[in-house]
Amino acid sequence: MSITSRETVQVFPDSAALTRAAARDFVALAKATVTEHGVFSVALSGGSTPKRLFTLLADDSQGELAAPWEHIHCFFGDERHVPPDHADSNFRMANESLLSRVNIPTANIHRIRAENPDAATAAAEYEADLRAFFTPRNLVRDGFPRFDLILLGMGPDGHTASLFPGSSALGEKERWMVSTWVEKFKTHRITLTYPAINHAAKIALFVAGADKAPMIHEVLVQYKDAPRYPVQFVRPVDGEKLWLLDAAANASA
Ligand code: 6PG
């Protein structure tokens, strides 16, 4: 296997321009992948920037941003430990902004059953769901799923998905999905692990807003060669890592 990993940074004047570019990229990649392989797998993220992307994809799903939804499978990179109708649920956000508004078959929506009172069981069940999708389609590489696209955000503390600084989840080498206690929110989260993320063909990291500028400076400039924050260990083994920033987040980079 040829190992070709690329990391690119794109900066947009504002979050509207970022969202528009991300939506065009999403649709172009989905179309090309469906044409080539018949199916497109994407892991969705929580967060405010993905929400704007989801809304735009749905708003224009009959126009320029029409995507082959009948062949797109939507997964989740992480989930809060709440039922699907809870205000904090990533599934609820994606469903309301996008999934309920486009022509995607119900069977193509793969949510994390985070209503399970035991977060570890919810993670194990979701890993089994992922294996049931990726294994028969021959989309497992070195023991990990090869998503076509994983969408991620970054918190001001440098977390991504639900991989928070200091979490035991950061050291996971074998499982695809784990539960993790997040002390700052006093709750469990359910998240993809690094090896599961890093085997994706493409990882898009959305970061917008001035509150992210200090951490963007740390991860892309100050500690670029001496990584210390969770988002910096997102490193595709054979794929592309694309940062999409707005000018405010990039202000001091
Ligand atoms: C979540 C996300 C999380 C998010 C970042 C950035 O479930 O909240 O997966 O990792 O992407 O916290 O969120 P914002 O885009 O809202 O700043």
Boltz pocket constraint, residues with backbone or C-beta under 6 A from the ligand:
constraints:
  - pocket:
      binder: B
      contacts: [[A, 45], [A, 46], [A, 47], [A, 48], [A, 49], [A, 50], [A, 78], [A, 79], [A, 80], [A, 90], [A, 152], [A, 153], [A, 154], [A, 155], [A, 159], [A, 160], [A, 161], [A, 162], [A, 206], [A, 208]]
      max_distance: 6.0
